[in-house]
Amino acid sequence: MELTTLLIGIGVILVIFWLFRRPSRNLPPCPSRPLPIVGNIFSLEADPRPQFKKWHKELGDIFCLHMGGTLFVVLNGFPLNKEVLVKRADEFSDRPWFYFDLVTDSPGKGISFGNGKNWKEQRSVTLSILRDFGMGKNVLAEKIQSEVVFYIDSINRLDGQATDMRPLTNMSMANMICAFIVGERFDYEDATFKDLTLKFRDLVEDLTTNSLINYFPILGKLPGDLFGAKRIASSMRHLVRFFKKEFITKHNHDESSNFVAAYLSQRDKKLKDGEETEMDEDNLVKIVLELFFSGADTTSTSILWCYLYALNHLDVQEKIYKEIEEEIGTDRDPTMQDRTKLVYLNAFINEVARLSTIAAHSFAHTNPVDAEIRGYTIPKGSFIIPNLDSIHFDKTIWGNDVMEFKPERFIDGSGKLKNPEELVPFGIGRRNCIGESMTKMIQFLLLASLFQKFKVVAPDPAAPPPIKYYFTVDAAPVPFQVCFVDRRKN
């Protein structure tokens, strides 16, 4: 009994010390005093975007949150993000750990979660293959255009009926990635393929509703699965094994047609020439997983946002169609050679990207050693969070009408497309999305072809679905239905 009383007393003293200790004067300001063990976790709501906006206004361009035993440092505004993540990239380009990567058979492999020499090599090789396929051989554009035909055909078969486009768009985007990765596409009714895309969406939901596991990985060792840790671990391992079996071992030939074969060919050449390399199948499977995730989820989400804004702004949609009609006509499908001609369509895509800001708090960076930002000490291993909302909704950059949907803000006085450096939907710095160029190509080719052939309208044109999002791993639009009216029949 005396020992128990002593232990309780020590615990109470530690709690009191934690609550009333003077925080380090060198840390960035915090919105509230962190609680013992859990820190500021209970200060965060399910959707932190409004809170971050409020704390930015109250605390300034840099503030911090204690999340369990980890310090989160939030960077606001374009100047600060550029200063830290671009100009000082050598100090802040590492990636911290995430639970769903730690539980795979190859943690730290690939690009998104790799660091150091391995990350640099994997990123360099992947970008090289993307450039080669996207420019030199034009393989990527051809594969995307081929899949757009199937997507448009599926929309035709809807015959104007209202539908939720998420499932079909997910499968189409995933197919574009598959065609690039392994040189083949799947039928939309293929059971394995449908199951794969559903598993990705389920994983996204699990990662969102069970985010505590990233701050307290020990929760994964508790009996049962209250925090979804075991389900997340099982999903990640299943996906890694699936891609290794179905994509890597079955498609490792003819480097002219797919990413997998091209990667393995470059690895074999390095080994043959006696070059030191960390290229291997574990890295390859993680890169494939990342590219698939980018296509099946993030790119799909960006297309759905375009539909939602288009049906809420029919006047904008008509301007896009008129431009297509005048610049390339309606007798042939758009190609990448038409991209510079369709200025208003590109401005529309940019404005949707700005206002939706899908990766609002994009994947965190970290610093491998103690660092300093604007006089504050940033302990090594901190999670550095770029708040992209603070850039995309900054009135000093975009004007007082910052919250209005206005594609014209991306067109200059001579009618040319503006590409301001403050537009950063794919992140900022060396850790920006590896699939940026591929996503932009998909967005242009799919939307140009779709707007050329269809008018996008709400089931009830007098009451279009509201422009609202729900916060998951990305900011996805609240589910809505849409109708596609064939222009050729009107």
RAZITA-V547194 format. One record per residue. PHI is phi as a letter, one per 40 degrees, with the letter a starting at -180 (none if undefined). Layout:
BEGIN
phi={PHI/PHI}
END
This chain:
BEGIN
phi={none/c/c/c/c/c/c/c/c/c/c/c/c/c/c/c/c/c/c/b/c/c/c/d/c/c/c/c/c/b/c/a/c/c/c/d/g/c/g/b/d/c/c/c/c/d/b/c/c/c/c/c/c/c/c/d/c/c/b/h/c/b/a/b/b/c/b/g/c/b/c/b/b/c/b/b/g/c/d/c/c/c/d/c/c/b/c/b/c/c/c/b/b/c/b/c/c/b/d/c/c/d/c/c/c/a/c/g/c/g/b/c/b/c/a/g/c/c/c/c/c/c/c/c/c/c/c/c/c/c/c/c/c/c/b/d/c/f/c/c/c/c/c/c/c/c/c/d/d/c/c/c/c/c/c/d/c/c/f/g/c/c/a/c/c/d/d/c/c/d/c/c/c/c/c/c/c/c/c/c/c/b/g/b/b/b/c/c/c/c/c/c/c/c/c/c/c/c/c/c/c/c/c/d/c/c/c/c/c/b/c/d/c/c/c/b/c/c/c/c/c/c/c/g/a/c/b/g/c/c/c/c/c/c/c/c/c/c/c/c/c/c/c/c/c/c/b/c/c/c/b/b/b/f/c/c/b/a/c/d/c/c/c/c/c/c/c/c/c/c/c/c/c/g/c/c/a/b/c/a/c/c/c/c/c/c/c/d/c/c/c/c/c/c/c/c/b/c/c/d/c/c/c/c/c/c/c/c/c/c/c/c/b/c/c/c/c/c/c/c/c/c/c/c/c/c/c/b/g/b/c/b/c/c/b/c/c/c/d/c/c/c/c/c/c/c/c/c/c/c/c/c/c/c/c/c/f/d/c/d/b/d/d/c/b/a/b/c/b/d/a/b/b/f/g/c/c/b/d/d/g/c/c/c/b/c/c/c/d/c/c/c/b/c/c/c/c/b/h/c/c/d/c/c/c/a/d/d/c/b/b/c/c/c/g/c/c/c/b/c/c/c/c/b/c/c/g/b/g/c/c/c/d/c/c/d/c/c/c/c/c/c/d/c/c/c/c/c/c/c/c/c/b/b/b/c/b/c/d/b/d/c/b/c/c/c/c/b/b/b/c/b/d/b/c/c/c/d/d/a/b/a/b/b/c/c/c/c/b/b}
END
